[in-house]
């Protein structure tokens, strides 16, 4: 997945699009959630529209940042056995974005979000093992200026990783 620059973080956090989503857009995205490798020809046939229509809509969805297509790899199946959620409190608060930008660059980072509540950031980290995770925490994360407090939760077993259910938009 692509890393987000600070300008793209601001842009991506906006829910506005150039054009509203249509039922066909939602159906295209639903097909791609089910099978990201599904051909545009097959999608067009199932929706009863032209391949060009599907291609144009897909291009627009991607350009507007609504849809990104990527493969999902099960981390445990390939040797990433220490998967952690880390909450971070930042002081002073004006360092939140710069700290997020540093953490985004870590190859172990799979998720970064600014949150409300007791902590300012939530991150997910995928490491090979507990030694790798401990090293990342002690030698990199805890040394970032402005990190005031952290809370780490280990994922023992992940039961579901999902995209939004597009039927909820109706």
N, C-alpha and C positions, 0 to 999 in steps of 0.2 A: 504494500500500500504506500502511496506517496506521502511524504512528510508535508506538513502545512507550514507555510511561512507565516510570519505575523500578519501580513496583509491578507493572506488567505484565511487565517483564523477569523479575522473580523468579517470577511466576506462570507465565509461558509456559515457563520453563526446567524446570518440573516435568513429569514424564512421566505423572503420575497423572491419571485421569479419574474422573468420577462413576460411569460404567458401562463395562464392558469393550466393546471393539469386537466387533461380530458380523460374520459373513460378509456379511450384507446391507449393513451400514455400509461395509464394504470395497468391495463391488460398486458402491455409490452413488458413493463417492469415485473409484473407477476410471473410471466413466462421466464424471464431471466433470473428471478430469484429461485425458481424451481430448477432451472438448468442454465447456468451462465454461458454454456457453449451452444445453446440452441441456435440453429441457423435463422437468419432473418427471413428466409424463404418459408421455413416451417411456421414461424410466428405469423407471417403475413397470411398464409393459407388458413391457419386456425382462426384468425381474426376476420378474414374476408376482406382484406385490404391489400394494396399493392406493396411489393417489396420496397419500392422507392419511398412510400409513405412511412413504412416502419423505419427505414434507414434515416430519413430526415428527422423523424421524431426522436430516434435514439441519439442522433448527433446533437439535437437541441438539448435533450436531457443531460447528456454528458457535458456539453459546453456550459450549461447553467449550473453545473455542480450538483445536480439532483441525483444522478446515477453514476456510480463508478463500478466497473466490472473487474473482479479479481478472484483468484482461486483462494479457497480457504484450506489451510493445512492444519490438521489436528496436531497441536504441539507435542502432546504426550506420545504420539505414534512415531515421532522422529527424534526424540531425545531431549525435549524441553520439559523437564520434570519438576521444576520449581516455578510455579505460576502464581504471582502475588498481586494483590490489590494494595496500593499504598495511598493513604490520605496524608496530605501535607498542609501544615499551617505555615503561612508566610508572614514575616514581619520585616519591614513595613509592607503594607499591602500594595504599594506601587511597584513592587518587585514581582508580583504574580506572573505577569505576562513574560517577563524576561526569564524567569525560572522555568516556565512552561516551555519556552523556546529551547532552552538548554536540554531539558529532559526529552523533548521530541527527537533530538539528534541521537539519543542512545539507541543502538541497534536492538536492545532488549525491550524497548518500549512498544507496546501495542495499542495503548489508549491513553489519552491525556484530556482532562476536562476541568474547567473552572467550575466550582460548585459553591452552593450556599450552605451555611451551617457552621459547625465548629471548625471545619477545615476549609482551605481555599482551593486545593487541587486534589483530584483523584487521578491516579495513574495505574495502569496495569503493566506488569513487567513479566517477560518470559525468559527464564534462565535455564541453563542445562541442569543445574543441581543446586542444593543449598549453599555449597561453597561459592559458586558463581554469584548467587543472589547476595550472600553476605559481603562478598567483595564489592559488588556494585553499590550496595548500601553504604558501606564504610569508606570506600576509596573514592567514590564519585558523588553519590547523591548527598550524603551528609556534609560534604565539603562545600556545597553551593551556598554562597552568601545569601542570607535571607530566609533559609529554611529554619523555622523556629521549632517545629514539632512534627513528628510523623506517627502514623499508626499503620502497621502492616498486617494484612490478613492473607493467609495462604489459601489458594484454591486447592482443595484435596481431590475433588472430582467435579468436572464440569458436566452438567446434565443437558444443557441447551445453550447454543449460540444461535441467534436468529436475527433476521432482518425484520423490519416492521411489517405487520400484517396489513397489506394495502386495502383489504376489505373494510377496515376501520375508517377509511376516508369517505365511504359512501354515506 
